[in-house]
């Protein structure tokens, strides 16, 4: 009997947009990514974005004055270059060198994040910068979800196929992957909030208040901290 093969959909649902382009990330994540890129490249520079999705973050970075080369596995627009992170084939537009590589909410989609990070490292100029993010599976809300249903927020049987979240990367593991790929000056930050509305949002606020009262709420650099950001410098 031939097993049923389910398709994998590589984008999260979107309820927000930037300049008409859907945002496939938690609220506040794209804004915080731009903040980190600005801090890393105060005088501007050439930026490669891997996992550009519908292009919202690339547009934000372009509006911030950066020369952005956006890439994605399934580009929805002809101005986004195709790039398979698990099996990269670099073109004249994507081969670098770049001043910074940004990869927001993408590594959880790939089969070999260490190989992706090594490939990214090879594209950077000496002293080039990295900004990468992934769901924060150690956030107290995520840990509670793990206890209740056996999987952290943004992961589980449904998320495995849509939006294709197949790789869990806790802070310590992502940090070590980045270090082994040839980076140092590694810093971990947390940003982003849950996209809840209505009753679910009110229940979530009560949950956060209880966690804060118990001293269990994780400190965030921006928002609730549901996503982990790692910044680093090419060694």
WODA-V863324 format. One record per pair of residues at least 12 apart in sequence whose ideal C-beta (glycine too) atoms are under 10 Angstrom apart, sorted by the first residue. I is the first residue (numbers start at 0). J is the second residue. D is the distance in whole Angstrom. If there is no record, write none. Layout:
i=I j=J d=D
i=I j=J d=D
//
This chain:
i=5 j=159 d=9
i=5 j=160 d=5
i=5 j=161 d=9
i=6 j=160 d=7
i=6 j=161 d=9
i=6 j=163 d=10
i=7 j=108 d=9
i=7 j=159 d=8
i=7 j=160 d=5
i=7 j=161 d=7
i=7 j=162 d=8
i=7 j=163 d=4
i=7 j=164 d=10
i=7 j=165 d=8
i=8 j=73 d=10
i=8 j=160 d=7
i=8 j=161 d=4
i=8 j=162 d=6
i=8 j=163 d=6
i=9 j=23 d=9
i=9 j=50 d=9
i=9 j=52 d=8
i=9 j=71 d=8
i=9 j=72 d=6
i=9 j=73 d=6
i=9 j=105 d=9
i=9 j=108 d=6
i=9 j=161 d=9
i=9 j=162 d=6
i=9 j=163 d=5
i=9 j=164 d=10
i=10 j=23 d=5
i=10 j=50 d=10
i=10 j=52 d=6
i=10 j=53 d=8
i=10 j=71 d=9
i=10 j=73 d=8
i=10 j=75 d=9
i=10 j=108 d=9
i=10 j=161 d=8
i=10 j=162 d=5
i=10 j=163 d=8
i=11 j=23 d=5
i=11 j=24 d=7
i=11 j=25 d=9
i=11 j=52 d=9
i=11 j=104 d=8
i=11 j=153 d=8
i=11 j=158 d=9
i=11 j=161 d=8
i=11 j=162 d=4
i=11 j=163 d=9
i=11 j=164 d=9
i=11 j=194 d=9
i=12 j=161 d=9
i=12 j=162 d=8
i=12 j=194 d=9
i=13 j=52 d=9
i=13 j=53 d=8
i=13 j=55 d=9
i=13 j=194 d=9
i=14 j=26 d=9
i=14 j=194 d=7
i=14 j=196 d=8
i=15 j=29 d=9
i=15 j=55 d=8
i=15 j=194 d=8
i=16 j=53 d=8
i=16 j=55 d=7
i=17 j=29 d=7
i=17 j=30 d=9
i=17 j=53 d=9
i=17 j=54 d=9
i=17 j=55 d=4
i=17 j=56 d=8
i=17 j=57 d=10
i=17 j=58 d=6
i=17 j=59 d=6
i=17 j=62 d=9
i=18 j=54 d=9
i=18 j=55 d=7
i=18 j=58 d=5
i=18 j=59 d=8
i=18 j=61 d=10
i=18 j=62 d=8
i=19 j=53 d=9
i=19 j=54 d=10
i=19 j=55 d=9
i=19 j=58 d=9
i=20 j=51 d=10
i=20 j=52 d=8
i=20 j=53 d=5
i=20 j=54 d=5
i=20 j=55 d=4
i=20 j=56 d=9
i=20 j=57 d=9
i=20 j=58 d=6
i=20 j=59 d=10
i=20 j=75 d=9
i=20 j=76 d=8
i=21 j=52 d=7
i=21 j=53 d=4
i=21 j=54 d=9
i=21 j=55 d=7
i=21 j=75 d=9
i=22 j=52 d=8
i=22 j=53 d=8
i=22 j=55 d=5
i=22 j=56 d=8
i=22 j=59 d=9
i=22 j=194 d=10
i=23 j=50 d=9
i=23 j=51 d=10
i=23 j=52 d=5
i=23 j=53 d=7
i=23 j=55 d=8
i=23 j=56 d=9
i=23 j=103 d=10
i=23 j=104 d=7
i=23 j=162 d=7
i=24 j=50 d=10
i=24 j=52 d=8
i=24 j=55 d=8
i=24 j=56 d=8
i=24 j=103 d=6
i=24 j=104 d=5
i=24 j=105 d=10
i=24 j=132 d=8
i=24 j=191 d=7
i=24 j=194 d=9
i=24 j=226 d=8
i=25 j=104 d=8
i=25 j=132 d=10
i=25 j=134 d=8
i=25 j=135 d=10
i=25 j=152 d=9
i=25 j=153 d=8
i=25 j=190 d=9
i=25 j=191 d=4
i=25 j=192 d=6
i=25 j=193 d=7
i=25 j=194 d=6
i=25 j=222 d=8
i=25 j=223 d=9
i=25 j=225 d=6
i=25 j=226 d=6
i=26 j=190 d=10
i=26 j=191 d=7
i=26 j=192 d=5
i=26 j=193 d=8
i=26 j=194 d=6
i=26 j=195 d=10
i=26 j=222 d=7
i=26 j=223 d=9
i=26 j=225 d=9
i=27 j=190 d=6
i=27 j=191 d=5
i=27 j=192 d=5
i=27 j=194 d=10
i=27 j=219 d=10
i=27 j=221 d=6
i=27 j=222 d=4
i=27 j=223 d=8
i=27 j=224 d=10
i=27 j=225 d=9
i=27 j=226 d=9
i=28 j=56 d=9
i=28 j=103 d=6
i=28 j=104 d=7
i=28 j=132 d=7
i=28 j=134 d=10
i=28 j=190 d=6
i=28 j=191 d=4
i=28 j=192 d=9
i=28 j=221 d=9
i=28 j=222 d=8
i=28 j=225 d=9
i=28 j=226 d=5
i=28 j=228 d=9
i=29 j=52 d=10
i=29 j=55 d=6
i=29 j=56 d=5
i=29 j=57 d=10
i=29 j=58 d=10
i=29 j=59 d=6
i=29 j=60 d=9
i=29 j=103 d=7
i=29 j=104 d=9
i=29 j=132 d=10
i=29 j=190 d=10
i=29 j=191 d=9
i=30 j=56 d=10
i=30 j=59 d=8
i=30 j=190 d=8
i=30 j=191 d=9
i=30 j=221 d=8
i=30 j=222 d=9
i=31 j=103 d=9
i=31 j=130 d=10
i=31 j=132 d=8
i=31 j=188 d=8
i=31 j=189 d=9
i=31 j=190 d=4
i=31 j=191 d=7
i=31 j=219 d=10
i=31 j=220 d=7
i=31 j=221 d=5
i=31 j=222 d=7
i=31 j=226 d=8
i=31 j=228 d=7
i=32 j=48 d=9
i=32 j=56 d=6
i=32 j=59 d=8
i=32 j=60 d=8
i=32 j=101 d=6
i=32 j=102 d=10
i=32 j=103 d=5
i=32 j=104 d=9
i=32 j=130 d=6
i=32 j=131 d=10
i=32 j=132 d=7
i=32 j=190 d=8
i=32 j=191 d=10
i=32 j=226 d=9
i=32 j=228 d=7
i=33 j=56 d=8
i=33 j=59 d=5
i=33 j=60 d=6
i=33 j=62 d=9
i=33 j=63 d=6
i=33 j=65 d=9
i=33 j=101 d=9
i=33 j=103 d=10
i=33 j=130 d=10
i=34 j=63 d=10
i=34 j=130 d=10
i=34 j=188 d=10
i=34 j=190 d=9
i=34 j=220 d=9
i=34 j=221 d=8
i=34 j=228 d=10
i=35 j=99 d=9
i=35 j=101 d=8
i=35 j=103 d=10
i=35 j=128 d=9
i=35 j=130 d=5
i=35 j=131 d=10
i=35 j=132 d=9
i=35 j=186 d=10
i=35 j=188 d=8
i=35 j=190 d=9
i=35 j=220 d=9
i=35 j=221 d=10
i=35 j=228 d=6
i=35 j=229 d=10
i=35 j=230 d=6
i=36 j=48 d=10
i=36 j=56 d=9
i=36 j=59 d=9
i=36 j=60 d=6
i=36 j=63 d=7
i=36 j=65 d=7
i=36 j=67 d=9
i=36 j=98 d=10
i=36 j=99 d=6
i=36 j=101 d=6
i=36 j=128 d=8
i=36 j=130 d=6
i=36 j=230 d=9
i=37 j=60 d=9
i=37 j=63 d=6
i=37 j=64 d=9
i=37 j=65 d=9
i=38 j=128 d=9
i=38 j=130 d=9
i=38 j=230 d=8
i=39 j=98 d=8
i=39 j=99 d=6
i=39 j=101 d=9
i=39 j=127 d=9
i=39 j=128 d=4
i=39 j=129 d=9
i=39 j=130 d=7
i=39 j=230 d=7
i=39 j=231 d=10
i=39 j=232 d=9
i=40 j=60 d=10
i=40 j=63 d=10
i=40 j=64 d=9
i=40 j=65 d=7
i=40 j=98 d=6
i=40 j=99 d=6
i=40 j=127 d=10
i=40 j=128 d=7
i=40 j=130 d=10
i=42 j=64 d=9
i=42 j=98 d=9
i=43 j=63 d=9
i=43 j=64 d=5
i=43 j=65 d=6
i=43 j=66 d=7
i=43 j=98 d=8
i=44 j=64 d=9
i=44 j=65 d=7
i=44 j=66 d=7
i=44 j=97 d=8
i=44 j=98 d=3
i=44 j=99 d=6
i=44 j=124 d=9
i=44 j=127 d=9
i=44 j=128 d=9
i=45 j=65 d=8
i=45 j=66 d=5
i=45 j=67 d=8
i=45 j=68 d=7
i=45 j=95 d=8
i=45 j=96 d=8
i=45 j=97 d=5
i=45 j=98 d=5
i=45 j=99 d=8
i=45 j=124 d=9
i=45 j=127 d=10
i=46 j=60 d=6
i=46 j=61 d=9
i=46 j=63 d=10
i=46 j=65 d=5
i=46 j=66 d=7
i=46 j=67 d=5
i=46 j=68 d=7
i=46 j=69 d=9
i=46 j=97 d=6
i=46 j=98 d=7
i=46 j=99 d=5
i=46 j=100 d=7
i=46 j=101 d=6
i=46 j=128 d=9
i=46 j=130 d=9
i=47 j=66 d=10
i=47 j=67 d=8
i=47 j=68 d=5
i=47 j=69 d=8
i=47 j=70 d=7
i=47 j=80 d=9
i=47 j=82 d=9
i=47 j=92 d=9
i=47 j=93 d=7
i=47 j=94 d=10
i=47 j=95 d=7
i=47 j=96 d=9
i=47 j=97 d=4
i=47 j=98 d=9
i=47 j=99 d=8
i=47 j=100 d=5
i=47 j=101 d=7
i=47 j=102 d=9
i=47 j=119 d=8
i=47 j=122 d=6
i=47 j=123 d=9
i=47 j=127 d=10
i=48 j=60 d=7
i=48 j=65 d=10
i=48 j=67 d=6
i=48 j=68 d=7
i=48 j=69 d=5
i=48 j=70 d=6
i=48 j=71 d=9
i=48 j=79 d=9
i=48 j=80 d=10
i=48 j=82 d=10
i=48 j=97 d=10
i=48 j=99 d=9
i=48 j=100 d=8
i=48 j=101 d=5
i=48 j=102 d=7
i=48 j=103 d=8
i=48 j=105 d=9
i=48 j=130 d=10
i=49 j=68 d=10
i=49 j=69 d=9
i=49 j=70 d=5
i=49 j=71 d=8
i=49 j=72 d=9
i=49 j=80 d=10
i=49 j=82 d=6
i=49 j=84 d=6
i=49 j=87 d=9
i=49 j=93 d=9
i=49 j=100 d=7
i=49 j=101 d=8
i=49 j=102 d=5
i=49 j=103 d=9
i=49 j=105 d=6
i=49 j=106 d=9
i=49 j=109 d=9
i=49 j=115 d=8
i=49 j=118 d=9
i=49 j=119 d=7
i=49 j=122 d=9
i=49 j=131 d=9
i=50 j=69 d=9
i=50 j=70 d=8
i=50 j=71 d=6
i=50 j=72 d=8
i=50 j=82 d=9
i=50 j=84 d=7
i=50 j=101 d=9
i=50 j=102 d=6
i=50 j=103 d=7
i=50 j=104 d=7
i=50 j=105 d=3
i=50 j=106 d=8
i=50 j=107 d=10
i=50 j=108 d=7
i=50 j=109 d=9
i=50 j=115 d=10
i=50 j=131 d=10
i=51 j=67 d=9
i=51 j=68 d=9
i=51 j=69 d=4
i=51 j=70 d=6
i=51 j=71 d=5
i=51 j=72 d=10
i=51 j=74 d=7
i=51 j=75 d=9
i=51 j=76 d=9
i=51 j=78 d=10
i=51 j=79 d=5
i=51 j=80 d=8
i=51 j=82 d=9
i=51 j=101 d=9
i=51 j=102 d=10
i=51 j=103 d=9
i=51 j=105 d=9
i=52 j=69 d=9
i=52 j=71 d=6
i=52 j=72 d=10
i=52 j=73 d=9
i=52 j=74 d=9
i=52 j=75 d=8
i=52 j=79 d=9
i=52 j=103 d=9
i=52 j=104 d=8
i=52 j=105 d=9
i=52 j=162 d=10
i=53 j=69 d=10
i=53 j=71 d=9
i=53 j=74 d=10
i=53 j=75 d=6
i=53 j=76 d=8
i=53 j=79 d=8
i=54 j=67 d=9
i=54 j=69 d=6
i=54 j=71 d=8
i=54 j=74 d=9
i=54 j=75 d=7
i=54 j=76 d=6
i=54 j=78 d=7
i=54 j=79 d=6
i=55 j=69 d=10
i=56 j=69 d=8
i=56 j=101 d=7
i=56 j=103 d=6
i=56 j=104 d=9
i=57 j=69 d=4
i=57 j=70 d=9
i=57 j=71 d=9
i=57 j=76 d=10
i=57 j=78 d=8
i=57 j=79 d=7
i=57 j=101 d=9
i=60 j=99 d=10
i=60 j=101 d=7
i=65 j=98 d=9
i=65 j=99 d=8
i=65 j=101 d=9
i=66 j=97 d=9
i=66 j=98 d=9
i=67 j=97 d=10
i=67 j=99 d=10
i=67 j=101 d=9
i=68 j=80 d=7
i=68 j=82 d=10
i=68 j=90 d=10
i=68 j=92 d=6
i=68 j=93 d=6
i=68 j=94 d=10
i=68 j=95 d=9
i=68 j=97 d=7
i=68 j=100 d=10
i=68 j=122 d=10
i=69 j=82 d=9
i=69 j=93 d=10
i=69 j=101 d=10
i=70 j=82 d=4
i=70 j=83 d=9
i=70 j=84 d=8
i=70 j=87 d=9
i=70 j=89 d=10
i=70 j=90 d=9
i=70 j=92 d=9
i=70 j=93 d=6
i=70 j=102 d=10
i=70 j=105 d=10
i=71 j=83 d=10
i=71 j=84 d=9
i=71 j=105 d=9
i=72 j=84 d=7
i=72 j=85 d=9
i=72 j=105 d=9
i=72 j=108 d=8
i=72 j=109 d=9
i=72 j=163 d=9
i=80 j=92 d=6
i=80 j=93 d=5
i=81 j=93 d=9
i=82 j=118 d=10
i=83 j=109 d=9
i=83 j=115 d=10
i=84 j=102 d=8
i=84 j=105 d=7
i=84 j=106 d=8
i=84 j=108 d=8
i=84 j=109 d=5
i=84 j=110 d=9
i=84 j=111 d=8
i=84 j=112 d=9
i=84 j=114 d=8
i=84 j=115 d=5
i=84 j=116 d=10
i=84 j=118 d=7
i=84 j=119 d=9
i=85 j=108 d=9
i=85 j=109 d=5
i=85 j=110 d=5
i=85 j=111 d=6
i=85 j=112 d=9
i=85 j=114 d=7
i=85 j=115 d=7
i=85 j=118 d=10
i=86 j=110 d=9
i=86 j=111 d=9
i=86 j=114 d=9
i=86 j=118 d=10
i=87 j=114 d=9
i=87 j=115 d=8
i=87 j=118 d=5
i=87 j=119 d=9
i=87 j=121 d=10
i=87 j=122 d=9
i=89 j=118 d=8
i=89 j=121 d=9
i=89 j=122 d=8
i=93 j=122 d=8
i=94 j=121 d=9
i=94 j=122 d=7
i=95 j=119 d=9
i=95 j=121 d=8
i=95 j=122 d=4
i=95 j=123 d=7
i=95 j=124 d=8
i=95 j=127 d=9
i=96 j=121 d=9
i=96 j=122 d=6
i=96 j=123 d=6
i=96 j=124 d=4
i=96 j=125 d=9
i=96 j=127 d=7
i=96 j=233 d=10
i=97 j=119 d=9
i=97 j=122 d=5
i=97 j=123 d=6
i=97 j=124 d=7
i=97 j=127 d=6
i=97 j=128 d=9
i=98 j=123 d=8
i=98 j=124 d=6
i=98 j=126 d=9
i=98 j=127 d=6
i=98 j=128 d=7
i=99 j=123 d=8
i=99 j=124 d=9
i=99 j=127 d=6
i=99 j=128 d=4
i=99 j=129 d=7
i=99 j=130 d=7
i=99 j=230 d=10
i=99 j=232 d=10
i=99 j=233 d=10
i=100 j=116 d=9
i=100 j=118 d=10
i=100 j=119 d=5
i=100 j=120 d=8
i=100 j=122 d=6
i=100 j=123 d=6
i=100 j=127 d=7
i=100 j=128 d=8
i=100 j=129 d=6
i=100 j=130 d=8
i=100 j=131 d=8
i=100 j=233 d=9
i=101 j=119 d=10
i=101 j=128 d=9
i=101 j=129 d=8
i=101 j=130 d=4
i=101 j=131 d=7
i=101 j=132 d=9
i=101 j=230 d=10
i=102 j=115 d=8
i=102 j=116 d=9
i=102 j=119 d=7
i=102 j=129 d=8
i=102 j=130 d=7
i=102 j=131 d=5
i=102 j=132 d=7
i=102 j=133 d=9
i=102 j=229 d=10
i=103 j=130 d=8
i=103 j=131 d=8
i=103 j=132 d=5
i=103 j=133 d=9
i=103 j=191 d=10
i=103 j=226 d=8
i=103 j=228 d=8
i=104 j=131 d=9
i=104 j=132 d=6
i=104 j=133 d=7
i=104 j=134 d=7
i=104 j=153 d=9
i=104 j=162 d=9
i=104 j=164 d=9
i=104 j=191 d=9
i=104 j=226 d=7
i=105 j=131 d=8
i=105 j=132 d=8
i=105 j=133 d=8
i=106 j=131 d=6
i=106 j=132 d=8
i=106 j=133 d=5
i=106 j=134 d=10
i=106 j=166 d=7
i=106 j=168 d=6
i=106 j=173 d=7
i=106 j=176 d=8
i=106 j=229 d=10
i=107 j=132 d=10
i=107 j=133 d=5
i=107 j=134 d=6
i=107 j=136 d=9
i=107 j=153 d=7
i=107 j=154 d=8
i=107 j=158 d=9
i=107 j=162 d=9
i=107 j=163 d=8
i=107 j=164 d=5
i=107 j=165 d=7
i=107 j=166 d=5
i=107 j=167 d=7
i=107 j=168 d=6
i=107 j=173 d=10
i=108 j=133 d=9
i=108 j=162 d=7
i=108 j=163 d=5
i=108 j=164 d=7
i=108 j=165 d=7
i=108 j=166 d=7
i=109 j=163 d=9
i=109 j=165 d=8
i=109 j=166 d=6
i=110 j=165 d=7
i=110 j=166 d=7
i=111 j=166 d=9
i=111 j=176 d=10
i=112 j=131 d=9
i=112 j=133 d=8
i=112 j=166 d=6
i=112 j=168 d=7
i=112 j=172 d=9
i=112 j=173 d=8
i=112 j=176 d=6
i=112 j=177 d=9
i=112 j=180 d=9
i=113 j=172 d=10
i=113 j=175 d=9
i=113 j=176 d=5
i=113 j=177 d=9
i=113 j=179 d=7
i=113 j=180 d=7
i=114 j=176 d=10
i=114 j=180 d=9
i=115 j=131 d=9
i=115 j=176 d=9
i=115 j=180 d=9
i=116 j=129 d=8
i=116 j=131 d=8
i=116 j=173 d=9
i=116 j=176 d=6
i=116 j=177 d=6
i=116 j=178 d=10
i=116 j=179 d=8
i=116 j=180 d=4
i=116 j=181 d=8
i=116 j=182 d=8
i=116 j=229 d=10
i=116 j=231 d=9
i=117 j=176 d=9
i=117 j=179 d=8
i=117 j=180 d=5
i=117 j=181 d=7
i=118 j=180 d=9
i=119 j=131 d=8
i=119 j=177 d=10
i=119 j=180 d=7
i=119 j=181 d=10
i=119 j=182 d=9
i=119 j=233 d=9
i=120 j=177 d=9
i=120 j=179 d=10
i=120 j=180 d=5
i=120 j=181 d=4
i=120 j=182 d=7
i=120 j=231 d=9
i=120 j=233 d=6
i=120 j=234 d=9
i=121 j=180 d=9
i=121 j=181 d=8
i=121 j=233 d=9
i=122 j=233 d=9
i=123 j=181 d=9
i=123 j=182 d=9
i=123 j=232 d=9
i=123 j=233 d=5
i=124 j=233 d=8
i=125 j=232 d=10
i=125 j=233 d=7
i=125 j=234 d=9
i=126 j=184 d=10
i=126 j=232 d=6
i=126 j=233 d=6
i=126 j=234 d=9
i=127 j=182 d=9
i=127 j=231 d=10
i=127 j=232 d=7
i=127 j=233 d=5
i=128 j=182 d=9
i=128 j=184 d=9
i=128 j=230 d=7
i=128 j=231 d=7
i=128 j=232 d=6
i=128 j=233 d=7
i=129 j=177 d=7
i=129 j=180 d=9
i=129 j=181 d=10
i=129 j=182 d=6
i=129 j=184 d=10
i=129 j=185 d=9
i=129 j=229 d=7
i=129 j=230 d=7
i=129 j=231 d=5
i=129 j=232 d=8
i=129 j=233 d=7
i=130 j=188 d=10
i=130 j=228 d=7
i=130 j=229 d=8
i=130 j=230 d=5
i=130 j=231 d=8
i=131 j=168 d=9
i=131 j=173 d=7
i=131 j=176 d=9
i=131 j=177 d=7
i=131 j=182 d=10
i=131 j=227 d=9
i=131 j=228 d=7
i=131 j=229 d=5
i=131 j=230 d=8
i=131 j=231 d=8
i=132 j=168 d=10
i=132 j=173 d=9
i=132 j=188 d=9
i=132 j=189 d=9
i=132 j=190 d=8
i=132 j=191 d=8
i=132 j=226 d=5
i=132 j=227 d=6
i=132 j=228 d=5
i=132 j=229 d=7
i=132 j=230 d=10
i=133 j=153 d=9
i=133 j=164 d=9
i=133 j=166 d=8
i=133 j=167 d=9
i=133 j=168 d=5
i=133 j=169 d=9
i=133 j=170 d=9
i=133 j=172 d=10
i=133 j=173 d=6
i=133 j=226 d=7
i=133 j=227 d=6
i=133 j=228 d=9
i=133 j=229 d=8
i=134 j=151 d=7
i=134 j=152 d=7
i=134 j=153 d=4
i=134 j=154 d=7
i=134 j=158 d=9
i=134 j=164 d=7
i=134 j=167 d=8
i=134 j=168 d=8
i=134 j=169 d=10
i=134 j=191 d=9
i=134 j=225 d=7
i=134 j=226 d=6
i=134 j=227 d=7
i=135 j=151 d=9
i=135 j=152 d=8
i=135 j=153 d=9
i=135 j=168 d=10
i=135 j=169 d=8
i=135 j=170 d=7
i=135 j=173 d=10
i=135 j=187 d=10
i=135 j=189 d=6
i=135 j=190 d=9
i=135 j=191 d=8
i=135 j=217 d=8
i=135 j=219 d=9
i=135 j=223 d=9
i=135 j=224 d=6
i=135 j=225 d=5
i=135 j=226 d=5
i=135 j=227 d=4
i=135 j=228 d=9
i=136 j=150 d=9
i=136 j=151 d=4
i=136 j=152 d=8
i=136 j=153 d=8
i=136 j=154 d=7
i=136 j=167 d=6
i=136 j=168 d=7
i=136 j=169 d=5
i=136 j=170 d=8
i=136 j=172 d=10
i=136 j=173 d=10
i=136 j=225 d=10
i=136 j=227 d=8
i=137 j=151 d=8
i=137 j=169 d=6
i=137 j=170 d=6
i=137 j=171 d=9
i=137 j=189 d=9
i=137 j=217 d=7
i=137 j=224 d=10
i=137 j=227 d=8
i=138 j=151 d=8
i=138 j=152 d=7
i=138 j=189 d=7
i=138 j=191 d=10
i=138 j=193 d=10
i=138 j=210 d=10
i=138 j=216 d=9
i=138 j=217 d=6
i=138 j=219 d=9
i=138 j=223 d=7
i=138 j=224 d=6
i=138 j=225 d=5
i=138 j=226 d=9
i=138 j=227 d=8
i=139 j=206 d=9
i=139 j=207 d=8
i=139 j=209 d=10
i=139 j=210 d=5
i=139 j=211 d=9
i=139 j=213 d=9
i=139 j=215 d=5
i=139 j=216 d=6
i=139 j=217 d=6
i=139 j=223 d=10
i=139 j=224 d=9
i=140 j=152 d=6
i=140 j=193 d=7
i=140 j=203 d=7
i=140 j=206 d=7
i=140 j=207 d=7
i=140 j=210 d=8
i=140 j=215 d=10
i=140 j=216 d=9
i=140 j=217 d=9
i=140 j=223 d=7
i=140 j=224 d=9
i=140 j=225 d=7
i=141 j=153 d=8
i=141 j=154 d=9
i=141 j=169 d=10
i=141 j=193 d=10
i=141 j=217 d=9
i=141 j=225 d=7
i=142 j=210 d=10
i=142 j=215 d=9
i=142 j=217 d=9
i=143 j=206 d=7
i=143 j=210 d=8
i=143 j=215 d=9
i=150 j=164 d=10
i=150 j=167 d=9
i=151 j=164 d=10
i=151 j=167 d=7
i=151 j=169 d=9
i=152 j=193 d=7
i=152 j=225 d=7
i=152 j=226 d=10
i=153 j=167 d=9
i=153 j=193 d=10
i=153 j=225 d=8
i=153 j=226 d=9
i=154 j=166 d=9
i=154 j=167 d=6
i=168 j=227 d=8
i=168 j=229 d=9
i=169 j=227 d=8
i=170 j=187 d=6
i=170 j=189 d=9
i=170 j=227 d=5
i=170 j=229 d=8
i=171 j=187 d=9
i=173 j=185 d=9
i=173 j=187 d=8
i=173 j=227 d=6
i=173 j=228 d=10
i=173 j=229 d=6
i=174 j=186 d=9
i=174 j=187 d=6
i=174 j=227 d=9
i=174 j=229 d=6
i=174 j=231 d=9
i=176 j=229 d=9
i=177 j=229 d=6
i=177 j=230 d=9
i=177 j=231 d=5
i=178 j=229 d=10
i=178 j=231 d=8
i=178 j=234 d=9
i=180 j=231 d=9
i=180 j=233 d=9
i=180 j=234 d=9
i=181 j=231 d=9
i=181 j=233 d=6
i=181 j=234 d=5
i=182 j=229 d=9
i=182 j=230 d=9
i=182 j=231 d=4
i=182 j=232 d=6
i=182 j=233 d=6
i=182 j=234 d=6
i=183 j=231 d=7
i=183 j=232 d=6
i=183 j=233 d=8
i=183 j=234 d=5
i=184 j=230 d=8
i=184 j=231 d=6
i=184 j=232 d=4
i=184 j=233 d=9
i=184 j=234 d=8
i=185 j=229 d=6
i=185 j=230 d=7
i=185 j=231 d=5
i=185 j=232 d=8
i=186 j=228 d=9
i=186 j=229 d=7
i=186 j=230 d=5
i=186 j=231 d=7
i=186 j=232 d=10
i=187 j=220 d=9
i=187 j=227 d=6
i=187 j=228 d=7
i=187 j=229 d=6
i=187 j=230 d=8
i=187 j=231 d=10
i=188 j=219 d=8
i=188 j=220 d=4
i=188 j=221 d=8
i=188 j=224 d=8
i=188 j=226 d=9
i=188 j=227 d=8
i=188 j=228 d=4
i=188 j=229 d=8
i=188 j=230 d=7
i=189 j=217 d=7
i=189 j=218 d=8
i=189 j=219 d=5
i=189 j=220 d=6
i=189 j=221 d=8
i=189 j=222 d=8
i=189 j=223 d=8
i=189 j=224 d=3
i=189 j=225 d=8
i=189 j=226 d=7
i=189 j=227 d=6
i=189 j=228 d=7
i=190 j=219 d=6
i=190 j=220 d=6
i=190 j=221 d=4
i=190 j=222 d=5
i=190 j=223 d=8
i=190 j=224 d=6
i=190 j=225 d=8
i=190 j=226 d=6
i=190 j=227 d=9
i=190 j=228 d=6
i=191 j=219 d=8
i=191 j=220 d=10
i=191 j=221 d=7
i=191 j=222 d=5
i=191 j=223 d=7
i=191 j=224 d=7
i=191 j=225 d=5
i=191 j=226 d=4
i=191 j=227 d=9
i=191 j=228 d=9
i=192 j=207 d=10
i=192 j=219 d=9
i=192 j=221 d=9
i=192 j=222 d=4
i=192 j=223 d=4
i=192 j=224 d=8
i=192 j=225 d=6
i=192 j=226 d=9
i=193 j=206 d=10
i=193 j=207 d=9
i=193 j=222 d=9
i=193 j=223 d=6
i=193 j=225 d=6
i=194 j=225 d=9
i=203 j=223 d=9
i=207 j=223 d=7
//
